[in-house]
Amino acid sequence: MQATGRVRLFNSPYVQGLIAAVVLMAYAFVNGYGLFYNDTRSYVRGPALAAKALIHRDLAPEWRSRSSTSASRVIPGEASAIAAPAAPTAAEAAPAAAQEAQAGYTANRSVYYGALALIGYLTSNFWLTIFVQALAIAIPGAIIANRGFGLKSSRWLLTAAVLSVATTIGPVTALVMPDAFAPVVILGTVALFVFWDRLTRLDIVVLFVLVAFAVLAHPSHLALLAALVILLTPYWLWRRPAGSSPKALGILTAAVVAGLAGQLAFSKALEIVTHQKPLVLPHITAHLQATKPGYAYLKANCPQVGLAVCNYIDRLPQLWTDFLGVDPKRGVFPSADPATQRRLADEQKAYALGVLRADPIGLGESLMADGLKQLAHFSLIDLEVTPAAKANYESSFPANVSSDIERSRAGRSSTLLRTLSTVSYAAVFASLAALAVFAVRPGIVSAAVEETRRYRLTAVIIVGGVLLNGMICGILASPYDRFQARVVWLVPFIALLGLMLRGGSQEK
């Protein structure tokens, strides 16, 4: 009886998810640390500044702004030696903290994901953050494999192991950015929509929490889930697939609402504290000025159109990453004063409408081309620790964090990331070929008609989600390998599930 109990416990998708999470952390273990990006600082510093404005306590003063002078070096394992200025009076502290919170927080940077990053930093030098990200991916994956297809636990864990060494999932999981939660949106949608009749109440609650947090983690995740719900609703009304339920769509819609409400609630709270609306990074302007129609509009209409971006026409066009980047000598946004930064943000709509009126066909073609371009770009090049990245980490990250990054395998060499990029491309193309075979020979995955139907629907939603992610990021932001690398591993995931199902799907 005890042995049977242990077997049942091991067959739980939550135990399997826990084990798989450790497997998915393989890259972080080999690397010796997590991966980082310029924006990691904003995510960590944002909630710390919000807490400072509310409770007058700086939880992470060593995460300084880029304009701050360098703090004292911190030796790993020793206490910080950062000198603190004289404490302000209570009357001075609140307005000063509020102003700093406003300056350090933008609406594009989720305070909810920032809280996860900050807690991970304070408790474990980010290892907790990486583990939570791996677990958030592994649990819905295990629910799909276990509850959905009855896959043997050994086959599911083997799938996780193959993914961790042959796809982008390892670096995505190790990256201290919201990227890991984009695939959670797609996996959660599949689990709820395709396998509603096989889920327990606990499964439904857990999946809702994971998907809701995922859409709170980044606006692009919210757009992705909304697009999936919009497309799946008429499909359900048309086909009424067995095993699905309108309740699943209701849960997913509730997650969309939770995402919107959560973002609006924090923005309103910050506005009350700072007496200003949160600053929105001008991603749309950054993208448009890099397109042919967007730049042509500025050349033809500046300065009479009166847009703030006209003041920088001599620097344009430039890569969107340079436009928003950290180098004030090259970029536009970092070199602007706070008032101009707000104008750049507030005038995005006017700029976009102006370009649309001037050249609607050209703009449509340009944006569609960028969306399609994004689909094929999913290398890990954006995560390489280049000399410029090292300089940025040293100037704005805590000294112990930047030192750990330098000592990590990625900090010493880009070989592992580049090798994994090559392997990942091969895995994706091989998986697409396998899915094409499964499509023309549906009985090859399972002899059971119902299981085959569910597998095909799962594959369609996953591939559709990957395509939607690429189009959303490519059109609303700009093509950037990191944006697609975060979800493209789902293509090998569904192909591997098909291969594993062929060998027997039921638990023994």
FENMO-V143728 format. One line per field, one symbol per residue. ss: DSSP state (~ for helix, > for strand, _ for the rest). A space follows every 10 residues. Layout:
BEGIN
ss = ???
END
This chain:
BEGIN
ss = _~~~~~~~~~ __~~~~~~~~ ~~~~_~~~~~ ~___>____~ ~~~~~~~~~~ ~~~~~_____ __________ __________ _________~ ~~~~~~~~~~ ~~~~_>____ ~~~~~~~~~~ ~~~~__~~~~ ~~~~~~~~~~ ~~~~~~~~__ __~~~~~~~~ ~~~~~~__~~ ~~~~>__~~~ ~~~~~~~~~~ ~~~~_~~~__ ~~~~~~~~~~ ~~~~~~~_~~ ~~~~~~~~~~ ~~~~~~~~~_ _____~~~~~ ~~~~~~~~~~ ~~~~~~~~~~ ~~~~____>_ __~~~~~~__ _~~~~~~~~~ ~______~~~ ~~~~~____~ ~~~~______ __~~~__~~~ ~~~~~~_~~~ ~~~~~~~~_~ ~~~~~~~~~~ ~~~~~_____ ~~~___~~~~ ~~~~~~__~~ ~~~~~~~_~~ ~~__~~~~~~ ~~~~~~~~~~ ~~~~~~~~~~ _~~~____~~ ~~~~~~~~~~ ~~~~~~~~~~ ~~~~~~____ ~~~~~~~~~~ ~~~~~~~~~~ ~~______
END
